[in-house]
């Protein structure tokens, strides 16, 4: 397996990994809101937005390998 194939696998794994974390972050933000901790939830939601942007960059990097 050459470097590009390994890079493709690594990027795909990171995207999947981040997607799973994002699901957990969203559930946690909702739980924080339910507990009345809106300020904490706001920060977690900011992190969710960052995760979305990170995955957009990873997807672009993956596409650029084609």
C-alpha positions in Angstrom: 0.0 0.0 0.0 1.5 3.3 -1.0 1.4 6.6 0.9 -1.6 8.0 -1.0 -3.7 5.0 -0.2 -2.7 5.2 3.5 -3.5 8.9 3.5 -6.9 8.3 2.0 -7.7 5.7 4.7 -6.4 8.0 7.4 -8.6 10.9 6.2 -11.6 8.7 5.9 -11.1 7.4 9.4 -10.7 10.9 10.8 -14.0 12.0 9.1 -15.8 9.0 10.5 -14.3 9.5 14.0 -15.3 13.2 14.0 -18.8 12.4 12.8 -19.2 10.1 15.8 -17.9 12.7 18.2 -20.2 15.3 16.7 -23.2 13.1 17.4 -22.2 12.8 21.0 -21.5 16.6 21.3 -25.0 17.3 20.0 -26.6 15.0 22.5 -24.5 16.5 25.3 -25.5 20.1 24.3 -29.1 19.2 24.5 -28.6 17.6 27.9 -26.9 20.8 29.1 -29.8 22.9 27.8 -32.2 20.6 29.6 -30.3 21.1 32.8 -30.5 24.9 32.3 -26.8 25.2 31.5 -27.3 27.3 28.4 -23.9 29.0 28.5 -22.1 25.6 28.6 -24.3 24.3 25.8 -23.5 27.4 23.8 -19.8 26.6 24.0 -20.3 22.9 23.1 -22.4 24.1 20.1 -19.5 26.3 19.0 -17.3 23.2 19.1 -19.9 21.4 17.0 -19.5 24.2 14.4 -15.8 23.8 14.5 -16.1 20.1 14.0 -18.2 20.6 10.9 -15.6 22.9 9.5 -12.8 20.5 10.3 -14.6 17.7 8.5 -15.2 20.0 5.5 -11.4 20.5 5.3 -10.8 16.8 5.7 -13.3 16.0 2.9 -11.5 18.6 0.7 -8.2 17.0 1.5 -9.6 13.6 0.6 -11.0 14.9 -2.7 -7.7 16.5 -3.6 -6.1 13.1 -3.4 -8.1 11.9 -6.4 
